[in-house]
Amino acid sequence: MALCQVMPRHDEYTDDSLFKGRIRCMQHCSGYRFSLDAVLLANFISMRSAEKILDLGCGNGIIALILAYRWPSCQLTCLEIQPDLVKLARENVALNNWQERIRIVQGDLRQIDKSITAGQFDWVVSNPPYRKTGTGRMNIEPEQMVARHETLADVASVVKAAFWALKTRGRAAFIYPAIRGATVLYELKKQGLEPKKMQTVYSYPGSTARLLLIETVKGGGEELSILPPFYIYRAPEGDYSPEMAAFYRP
């Protein structure tokens, strides 16, 4: 992890990397910065060759960068509402020389029809803002607040946008706090995205559930597979679990 540095245009960034430098990702020192959630989601899905993927609310583009690295034949479109993050995501795409594979679109997922054609994607992924407005500690930095709290997009609008963008039988994957699992599952079924695979994420063995990873199918039948629990750390204050550490290996 790099220290904050001042770039030529006088903005403060860190120049971070994954997979021993095979991916570089510029991030604002203050403002939105990707977390473990993005890494977990990007490694949760599996796909066939040459599939088209949409990332709803891409931030600085980290999920698209990981997917482009993991799946060399996929094509990615990323939708982001915040102009500064759109600019940064485009810079990250260029930094990794993936301009022909990753397209960054500025737009509001609540009005997805203005920027994305319906029914064209095999996959939708989203690490959306998932804290209700007015709950928890509101971040005073606007970029982080929009990324973490439902100021511009709630569960229903994210699911609706995913449904719009997917082909029939296309798949969508989301990550949400475990405590909001009932709300998420309700909205998914209500709007026609049938949950097919779910995994509970824990900080370490013996801790309470922290996150849910959910894969859905547009127009799918009722059949849900519950995967074994996933642990981020071996123990409190411990190292990453072998499974989590594997997500960072080239």
SERO-4910 file (N, C-alpha, C, O; in steps of 0.05 Angstrom, whole numbers):
BEGIN
 pado doro    nc1    nc2    nc3   cac1   cac2   cac3    cc1    cc2    cc3    oc1    oc2    oc3
  Met    A     17    -24      0      0      0      0     18     25      0     35     28     18
  Ala    A     14     42    -20     31     65    -22     22     87     -3     -2     89      5
  Leu    A     41    105      4     34    129     19     21    149      0     25    148    -24
  Cys    A      4    167     11     -8    187     -5     14    204    -19     34    211     -6
  Gln    A     10    210    -44     29    225    -59     13    246    -75    -10    242    -81
  Val    A     27    268    -81     14    289    -97     21    285   -126     45    285   -134
  Met    A      1    281   -143      4    276   -171      7    303   -186      2    324   -174
  Pro    A     15    303   -211     21    328   -225     -3    347   -225      2    371   -225
  Arg    A    -28    337   -225    -50    356   -225    -59    363   -197    -81    374   -192
  His    A    -41    357   -177    -45    367   -150    -68    353   -135    -78    365   -116
  Asp    A    -76    329   -143    -95    313   -128    -79    293   -112    -58    284   -120
  Glu    A    -89    285    -89    -76    266    -72    -86    237    -78   -110    232    -77
  Tyr    A    -67    219    -84    -74    192    -92    -55    173    -78    -34    180    -68
  Thr    A    -63    148    -76    -45    126    -71    -44    108    -96    -64    106   -110
  Asp    A    -21     97   -102    -18     79   -124    -15     51   -112      6     43   -103
  Asp    A    -37     36   -112    -38     10   -100    -37    -13   -120    -42     -8   -144
  Ser    A    -32    -37   -112    -30    -59   -131    -41    -85   -118    -43    -88    -94
  Leu    A    -49   -103   -136    -57   -130   -129    -43   -150   -146    -32   -143   -167
  Phe    A    -42   -175   -137    -30   -197   -152     -1   -191   -158      8   -194   -181
  Lys    A     14   -182   -138     43   -176   -140     48   -156   -163     67   -160   -178
  Gly    A     32   -136   -164     37   -114   -183     24   -118   -210     28   -101   -228
  Arg    A     10   -141   -215     -2   -145   -241    -26   -127   -246    -33   -123   -269
  Ile    A    -38   -117   -225    -59    -97   -227    -51    -73   -211    -42    -75   -188
  Arg    A    -53    -49   -223    -49    -24   -208    -76    -10   -206    -92    -10   -224
  Cys    A    -80      3   -183   -105     17   -178   -100     43   -163    -92     42   -139
  Met    A   -103     66   -176   -101     91   -163   -126     96   -146   -148     90   -155
  Gln    A   -122    107   -122   -144    112   -104   -140    140    -92   -118    148    -86
  His    A   -162    154    -87   -161    179    -73   -152    174    -44   -162    155    -31
  Cys    A   -135    190    -33   -127    187     -5   -150    192     14   -154    177     33
  Ser    A   -167    212      7   -192    216     21   -214    211      1   -210    215    -23
  Gly    A   -237    202     10   -258    195     -9   -260    165    -10   -251    151      8
  Tyr    A   -274    155    -31   -279    126    -33   -253    111    -37   -236    119    -53
  Arg    A   -250     89    -22   -228     70    -26   -239     42    -24   -256     37     -7
  Phe    A   -231     24    -42   -242     -2    -42   -235    -18    -17   -214    -12     -4
  Ser    A   -252    -37    -10   -248    -53     14   -248    -83      7   -248    -90    -16
  Leu    A   -247    -99     28   -248   -128     24   -273   -137      9   -273   -157     -5
  Asp    A   -295   -122     13   -320   -129      0   -316   -132    -30   -326   -152    -42
  Ala    A   -302   -114    -43   -298   -115    -72   -282   -140    -80   -288   -153   -100
  Val    A   -261   -146    -64   -245   -170    -70   -261   -195    -67   -259   -213    -83
  Leu    A   -278   -197    -46   -295   -220    -41   -314   -224    -64   -317   -246    -75
  Leu    A   -327   -203    -73   -347   -205    -94   -334   -213   -120   -345   -230   -135
  Ala    A   -312   -200   -127   -299   -206   -152   -290   -235   -154   -288   -246   -176
  Asn    A   -284   -248   -132   -275   -275   -132   -298   -295   -126   -294   -319   -127
  Phe    A   -322   -285   -122   -345   -302   -116   -357   -315   -142   -366   -337   -142
  Ile    A   -356   -300   -163   -369   -309   -188   -351   -325   -205   -326   -323   -204
  Ser    A   -363   -342   -222   -348   -356   -243   -364   -354   -268   -389   -353   -267
  Met    A   -351   -354   -290   -365   -349   -316   -354   -365   -338   -332   -377   -336
  Arg    A   -369   -365   -360   -359   -378   -384   -343   -357   -400   -342   -334   -393
  Ser    A   -330   -366   -421   -312   -348   -436   -329   -327   -451   -351   -332   -459
  Ala    A   -316   -304   -455   -326   -282   -472   -354   -272   -463   -370   -264   -480
  Glu    A   -359   -272   -437   -385   -262   -428   -383   -232   -423   -361   -221   -418
  Lys    A   -406   -219   -424   -408   -190   -420   -418   -184   -392   -438   -195   -383
  Ile    A   -403   -166   -378   -408   -161   -349   -413   -131   -345   -400   -115   -357
  Leu    A   -432   -125   -328   -438    -98   -320   -432    -95   -290   -442   -111   -274
  Asp    A   -416    -75   -282   -412    -69   -254   -428    -44   -247   -423    -22   -258
  Leu    A   -448    -47   -230   -465    -25   -222   -452    -10   -198   -449    -22   -176
  Gly    A   -445     15   -202   -432     31   -181   -403     22   -177   -396     12   -156
  Cys    A   -387     27   -198   -361     14   -199   -340     28   -182   -318     17   -178
  Gly    A   -345     52   -172   -325     66   -156   -300     72   -173   -302     84   -195
  Asn    A   -277     64   -163   -252     68   -178   -246     46   -198   -225     46   -211
  Gly    A   -265     27   -201   -262      6   -222   -248    -19   -212   -241    -36   -229
  Ile    A   -244    -23   -186   -229    -45   -177   -241    -72   -184   -226    -90   -191
  Ile    A   -267    -75   -182   -279   -102   -188   -274   -108   -217   -268   -131   -224
  Ala    A   -278    -89   -235   -274    -94   -263   -245   -101   -268   -239   -119   -285
  Leu    A   -226    -88   -255   -198    -95   -258   -192   -124   -250   -178   -138   -264
  Ile    A   -203   -132   -227   -198   -160   -218   -211   -179   -238   -198   -200   -245
  Leu    A   -235   -174   -247   -249   -192   -265   -234   -194   -292   -232   -215   -304
  Ala    A   -225   -171   -301   -210   -171   -327   -184   -187   -325   -176   -200   -344
  Tyr    A   -172   -187   -301   -148   -203   -297   -155   -232   -294   -141   -249   -306
  Arg    A   -176   -239   -279   -183   -266   -274   -195   -280   -299   -191   -304   -303
  Trp    A   -209   -265   -315   -224   -276   -338   -216   -261   -363   -229   -242   -370
  Pro    A   -194   -269   -376   -182   -253   -398   -200   -249   -422   -195   -231   -438
  Ser    A   -221   -265   -426   -238   -262   -449   -264   -245   -444   -279   -240   -463
  Cys    A   -268   -237   -419   -293   -223   -414   -291   -193   -422   -270   -182   -425
  Gln    A   -315   -182   -427   -318   -153   -434   -334   -140   -412   -355   -150   -403
  Leu    A   -325   -117   -402   -337   -104   -379   -346    -76   -385   -333    -60   -399
  Thr    A   -370    -70   -374   -380    -42   -374   -384    -35   -345   -395    -51   -329
  Cys    A   -377    -10   -337   -379     -1   -310   -395     24   -309   -390     43   -324
  Leu    A   -415     25   -292   -432     48   -288   -426     61   -261   -426     48   -241
  Glu    A   -422     87   -262   -415    102   -238   -427    130   -240   -425    143   -261
  Ile    A   -439    140   -218   -452    166   -218   -434    189   -211   -439    212   -220
  Gln    A   -413    185   -195   -396    206   -186   -374    214   -206   -358    197   -213
  Pro    A   -374    238   -216   -355    246   -238   -326    241   -231   -311    232   -248
  Asp    A   -318    247   -207   -290    244   -200   -282    214   -200   -259    207   -207
  Leu    A   -300    197   -192   -294    168   -192   -295    157   -221   -280    139   -228
  Val    A   -313    168   -237   -313    160   -266   -285    167   -278   -274    150   -292
  Lys    A   -276    190   -273   -249    198   -284   -227    180   -273   -210    172   -288
  Leu    A   -228    174   -247   -208    157   -236   -209    129   -247   -189    116   -252
  Ala    A   -234    118   -250   -237     91   -261   -225     90   -289   -212     70   -296
  Arg    A   -230    110   -305   -220    111   -332   -189    112   -332   -176     99   -348
  Glu    A   -178    126   -313   -149    127   -310   -138    100   -303   -117     91   -312
  Asn    A   -152     86   -285   -143     59   -277   -145     39   -300   -127     22   -303
  Val    A   -165     41   -316   -167     24   -340   -144     29   -359   -131     10   -368
  Ala    A   -137     54   -363   -115     61   -381    -88     52   -368    -70     43   -383
  Leu    A    -86     55   -342    -61     48   -328    -55     18   -332    -32     10   -333
  Asn    A    -76      2   -334    -72    -27   -338    -75    -36   -367    -75    -60   -372
  Asn    A    -78    -17   -385    -80    -22   -414   -103    -40   -421   -100    -59   -437
  Trp    A   -127    -35   -409   -150    -51   -415   -173    -34   -428   -196    -40   -424
  Gln    A   -165    -13   -443   -185      4   -455   -203    -11   -475   -226     -3   -479
  Glu    A   -193    -32   -487   -209    -48   -506   -228    -67   -492   -245    -79   -506
  Arg    A   -224    -71   -466   -241    -91   -452   -259    -79   -431   -279    -92   -424
  Ile    A   -253    -55   -421   -268    -43   -400   -278    -15   -408   -262      1   -416
  Arg    A   -304    -11   -407   -316     15   -414   -328     27   -389   -343     13   -375
  Ile    A   -322     52   -383   -332     66   -360   -354     85   -369   -349    102   -386
  Val    A   -378     83   -358   -400    100   -365   -409    116   -341   -413    105   -319
  Gln    A   -412    142   -345   -423    158   -323   -454    158   -325   -465    165   -346
  Gly    A   -467    151   -303   -496    150   -303   -507    142   -277   -493    133   -259
  Asp    A   -533    145   -274   -548    140   -249   -563    113   -253   -579    111   -271
  Leu    A   -557     93   -236   -570     67   -239   -600     69   -235   -615     51   -244
  Arg    A   -610     90   -222   -639     93   -218   -652    101   -245   -676     99   -247
  Gln    A   -636    110   -264   -645    117   -290   -628    103   -311   -618    114   -330
  Ile    A   -625     77   -307   -607     61   -322   -614     60   -352   -596     56   -369
  Asp    A   -639     64   -359   -647     64   -387   -635     87   -403   -635     86   -427
  Lys    A   -624    107   -389   -612    129   -403   -583    124   -411   -572    139   -427
  Ser    A   -571    103   -400   -543     98   -406   -537     69   -413   -515     64   -425
  Ile    A   -555     50   -408   -550     22   -413   -573     10   -428   -596     14   -420
  Thr    A   -568     -5   -449   -588    -19   -464   -598    -43   -449   -582    -58   -437
  Ala    A   -624    -47   -449   -636    -69   -434   -628    -96   -445   -625   -100   -469
  Gly    A   -624   -115   -427   -621   -143   -434   -596   -151   -450   -597   -169   -466
  Gln    A   -574   -137   -445   -550   -143   -461   -528   -157   -446   -507   -164   -458
  Phe    A   -531   -161   -420   -508   -171   -404   -513   -199   -394   -536   -207   -387
  Asp    A   -492   -215   -394   -492   -242   -383   -490   -241   -352   -502   -258   -339
  Trp    A   -476   -222   -342   -471   -219   -313   -475   -190   -305   -468   -171   -320
  Val    A   -486   -185   -281   -484   -160   -268   -472   -165   -240   -479   -184   -227
  Val    A   -453   -148   -233   -442   -149   -206   -446   -122   -192   -446   -101   -206
  Ser    A   -449   -122   -166   -452    -96   -152   -444    -99   -123   -453   -117   -108
  Asn    A   -426    -81   -115   -419    -77    -87   -431    -50    -80   -417    -30    -78
  Pro    A   -458    -49    -75   -472    -24    -74   -470    -10    -47   -461    -22    -27
  Pro    A   -479     15    -45   -482     27    -19   -503     12     -3   -525      8    -13
  Tyr    A   -497      4     21   -516    -14     35   -522     -6     63   -534    -22     78
  Arg    A   -515     18     71   -524     28     97   -547     47     93   -545     66     77
  Lys    A   -568     43    108   -591     61    106   -582     90    114   -567     94    132
  Thr    A   -593    109     99   -588    137    106   -598    143    134   -620    137    141
  Gly    A   -581    156    150   -588    162    177   -582    141    197   -587    145    221
  Thr    A   -570    119    188   -562     98    207   -532     96    208   -518    102    189
  Gly    A   -521     87    231   -493     85    234   -479    112    233   -493    133    236
  Arg    A   -454    112    229   -438    137    229   -437    147    200   -424    134    183
  Met    A   -450    169    194   -449    181    167   -422    193    162   -413    210    178
  Asn    A   -409    185    140   -383    197    133   -388    224    121   -404    228    103
  Ile    A   -373    244    132   -376    271    122   -363    276     96   -368    297     83
  Glu    A   -345    258     87   -333    261     61   -353    252     40   -361    229     40
  Pro    A   -362    269     22   -384    263      3   -380    238    -13   -398    222    -17
  Glu    A   -355    233    -24   -350    210    -41   -354    184    -25   -366    166    -36
  Gln    A   -345    183     -1   -349    159     16   -378    156     24   -389    134     25
  Met    A   -391    178     30   -419    177     39   -437    165     17   -454    148     23
  Val    A   -433    173     -8   -449    163    -30   -443    133    -35   -461    118    -41
  Ala    A   -418    126    -31   -410     98    -36   -419     79    -14   -424     56    -19
  Arg    A   -423     89     11   -429     72     33   -458     73     42   -469     53     52
  His    A   -471     96     38   -498    100     48   -518    103     25   -510    112      3
  Glu    A   -543     95     29   -563     95      8   -574    123      3   -598    127      4
  Thr    A   -556    142     -2   -565    169     -9   -575    171    -37   -593    187    -43
  Leu    A   -563    155    -56   -570    157    -84   -581    131    -95   -591    130   -118
  Ala    A   -579    109    -80   -588     83    -90   -593     64    -67   -576     61    -50
  Asp    A   -617     53    -66   -623     33    -45   -624      5    -57   -620      1    -81
  Val    A   -631    -14    -40   -631    -42    -49   -650    -46    -73   -643    -59    -92
  Ala    A   -674    -35    -71   -694    -39    -92   -684    -28   -119   -688    -41   -139
  Ser    A   -671     -4   -118   -662      8   -143   -639     -7   -156   -637     -9   -180
  Val    A   -621    -18   -139   -599    -34   -149   -609    -60   -162   -600    -67   -184
  Val    A   -628    -73   -149   -639    -98   -160   -654    -93   -186   -652   -108   -206
  Lys    A   -669    -71   -186   -685    -64   -211   -666    -58   -234   -671    -67   -256
  Ala    A   -644    -44   -229   -625    -38   -250   -611    -64   -260   -607    -67   -284
  Ala    A   -605    -82   -242   -593   -107   -251   -612   -123   -268   -603   -134   -289
  Phe    A   -637   -124   -261   -657   -138   -277   -659   -126   -304   -660   -141   -324
  Trp    A   -659   -100   -306   -661    -86   -332   -638    -94   -350   -642    -99   -374
  Ala    A   -614    -95   -340   -590    -99   -356   -585   -128   -365   -572   -132   -385
  Leu    A   -596   -147   -350   -590   -175   -355   -606   -187   -378   -629   -180   -383
  Lys    A   -593   -205   -392   -607   -223   -410   -625   -242   -394   -621   -246   -370
  Thr    A   -645   -253   -407   -660   -275   -394   -642   -298   -387   -626   -307   -405
  Arg    A   -643   -307   -363   -625   -328   -352   -597   -317   -346   -579   -333   -339
  Gly    A   -593   -291   -348   -568   -279   -340   -566   -280   -310   -586   -284   -296
  Arg    A   -542   -275   -300   -536   -278   -271   -527   -251   -259   -514   -235   -273
  Ala    A   -534   -247   -234   -525   -223   -220   -514   -232   -193   -525   -250   -180
  Ala    A   -493   -219   -183   -481   -225   -157   -478   -199   -141   -471   -178   -152
  Phe    A   -485   -201   -115   -485   -178    -98   -471   -185    -71   -469   -209    -64
  Ile    A   -462   -165    -57   -452   -168    -30   -466   -148    -12   -467   -124    -19
  Tyr    A   -477   -158     10   -492   -141     28   -485   -150     57   -477   -172     62
  Pro    A   -489   -132     76   -486   -140    104   -506   -162    111   -529   -162    102
  Ala    A   -498   -181    127   -515   -203    135   -540   -194    149   -562   -206    146
  Ile    A   -539   -172    164   -562   -162    179   -584   -151    160   -606   -147    169
  Arg    A   -577   -147    135   -597   -137    116   -606   -160     97   -618   -154     76
  Gly    A   -599   -184    104   -604   -207     86   -634   -210     79   -640   -216     56
  Ala    A   -651   -207     98   -680   -210     93   -690   -190     73   -706   -197     55
  Thr    A   -682   -165     76   -690   -144     57   -680   -150     29   -695   -148     10
  Val    A   -655   -158     27   -643   -164      1   -658   -187    -13   -665   -186    -36
  Leu    A   -662   -209      1   -675   -233    -10   -703   -226    -19   -713   -236    -39
  Tyr    A   -717   -210     -3   -744   -202    -10   -744   -187    -36   -760   -193    -54
  Glu    A   -727   -167    -39   -726   -151    -63   -718   -168    -88   -729   -164   -109
  Leu    A   -699   -185    -84   -690   -202   -107   -714   -219   -118   -718   -219   -142
  Lys    A   -728   -232   -101   -750   -249   -110   -773   -232   -120   -786   -239   -140
  Lys    A   -778   -210   -108   -800   -192   -116   -795   -182   -144   -814   -179   -160
  Gln    A   -770   -176   -151   -764   -164   -177   -754   -184   -198   -745   -175   -219
  Gly    A   -756   -209   -192   -750   -229   -213   -722   -239   -215   -715   -252   -235
  Leu    A   -705   -234   -195   -679   -246   -194   -678   -268   -173   -678   -262   -149
  Glu    A   -679   -292   -181   -682   -315   -163   -655   -322   -151   -636   -328   -165
  Pro    A   -652   -321   -124   -627   -329   -111   -621   -358   -116   -638   -376   -113
  Lys    A   -596   -363   -125   -588   -391   -132   -565   -401   -115   -562   -425   -110
  Lys    A   -548   -382   -106   -525   -390    -90   -519   -368    -70   -520   -344    -76
  Met    A   -514   -376    -45   -509   -357    -24   -486   -367     -6   -485   -390      1
  Gln    A   -469   -348      3   -447   -355     21   -446   -334     43   -446   -310     37
  Thr    A   -444   -343     68   -441   -325     90   -412   -320     96   -396   -339     97
  Val    A   -405   -295    101   -377   -288    106   -374   -280    135   -390   -263    145
  Tyr    A   -354   -291    148   -349   -285    176   -321   -273    179   -303   -279    162
  Ser    A   -317   -256    199   -290   -245    203   -270   -268    210   -248   -268    200
  Tyr    A   -279   -286    228   -262   -308    237   -280   -329    249   -303   -323    256
  Pro    A   -271   -354    252   -288   -375    265   -298   -367    292   -282   -358    309
  Gly    A   -324   -370    297   -336   -363    322   -348   -335    323   -362   -328    342
  Ser    A   -342   -319    303   -354   -292    302   -382   -293    290   -390   -313    279
  Thr    A   -396   -271    293   -423   -270    280   -420   -264    250   -400   -253    241
  Ala    A   -440   -271    235   -440   -267    206   -436   -237    200   -449   -220    213
  Arg    A   -420   -231    180   -413   -204    173   -426   -196    146   -438   -174    144
  Leu    A   -423   -213    126   -432   -206     99   -446   -230     86   -442   -253     95
  Leu    A   -462   -224     66   -474   -245     49   -466   -240     20   -468   -218     10
  Leu    A   -456   -261      7   -452   -261    -22   -474   -277    -34   -480   -300    -27
  Ile    A   -488   -265    -54   -512   -277    -66   -510   -277    -96   -505   -256   -108
  Glu    A   -513   -300   -108   -515   -302   -138   -544   -308   -145   -557   -325   -133
  Thr    A   -554   -294   -165   -582   -297   -174   -583   -302   -204   -564   -298   -219
  Val    A   -607   -311   -213   -612   -316   -241   -638   -301   -249   -658   -304   -235
  Lys    A   -637   -286   -270   -661   -273   -280   -680   -293   -292   -674   -307   -311
  Gly    A   -704   -296   -279   -723   -315   -289   -717   -344   -281   -727   -362   -294
  Gly    A   -700   -348   -261   -692   -375   -253   -713   -388   -236   -731   -375   -226
  Gly    A   -711   -414   -233   -729   -430   -216   -720   -428   -187   -699   -418   -181
  Glu    A   -737   -438   -169   -732   -436   -141   -715   -459   -132   -724   -482   -129
  Glu    A   -689   -453   -128   -670   -473   -119   -645   -459   -109   -629   -448   -125
  Leu    A   -641   -458    -83   -620   -442    -71   -599   -461    -58   -606   -479    -42
  Ser    A   -574   -457    -65   -552   -472    -54   -537   -455    -33   -529   -433    -40
  Ile    A   -534   -465     -9   -520   -451     12   -491   -462     13   -487   -486     19
  Leu    A   -472   -446      8   -444   -454      7   -432   -455     36   -443   -443     54
  Pro    A   -410   -469     40   -397   -469     66   -389   -441     74   -385   -424     57
  Pro    A   -388   -436    100   -380   -409    109   -352   -401    100   -335   -418     96
  Phe    A   -349   -375     96   -323   -364     88   -312   -347    111   -326   -329    121
  Tyr    A   -287   -352    118   -274   -337    139   -252   -319    128   -235   -328    112
  Ile    A   -252   -294    135   -232   -275    125   -206   -279    139   -185   -279    127
  Tyr    A   -207   -283    166   -182   -286    182   -182   -313    196   -203   -325    200
  Arg    A   -159   -322    202   -156   -348    217   -168   -345    245   -180   -364    256
  Ala    A   -163   -322    258   -171   -317    286   -171   -287    290   -161   -272    274
  Pro    A   -183   -278    313   -181   -250    319   -152   -241    319   -135   -254    331
  Glu    A   -147   -218    307   -120   -207    305   -101   -226    289    -76   -222    291
  Gly    A   -112   -245    275    -95   -264    261    -90   -257    232    -99   -236    222
  Asp    A    -76   -274    217    -71   -270    189    -96   -278    173   -115   -289    184
  Tyr    A    -96   -271    147   -117   -280    129   -120   -310    130   -100   -324    134
  Ser    A   -144   -320    126   -148   -348    122   -135   -357     96   -130   -340     79
  Pro    A   -129   -383     93   -118   -391     67   -135   -384     43   -125   -377     22
  Glu    A   -162   -385     47   -180   -379     25   -179   -349     18   -179   -342     -6
  Met    A   -177   -332     38   -175   -303     33   -148   -296     20   -147   -280      2
  Ala    A   -127   -308     31   -101   -303     20    -99   -311     -9    -84   -298    -25
  Ala    A   -113   -332    -17   -112   -341    -44   -123   -320    -64   -116   -320    -87
  Phe    A   -141   -303    -54   -153   -283    -71   -133   -261    -80   -139   -246    -98
  Tyr    A   -111   -260    -66    -91   -240    -72    -67   -251    -87    -49   -237    -95
  Arg    A    -67   -278    -91    -45   -290   -106    -49   -287   -136    -72   -288   -146
  Pro    A    -27   -284   -151    -29   -282   -181    -41   -307   -193    -44   -309   -217
***
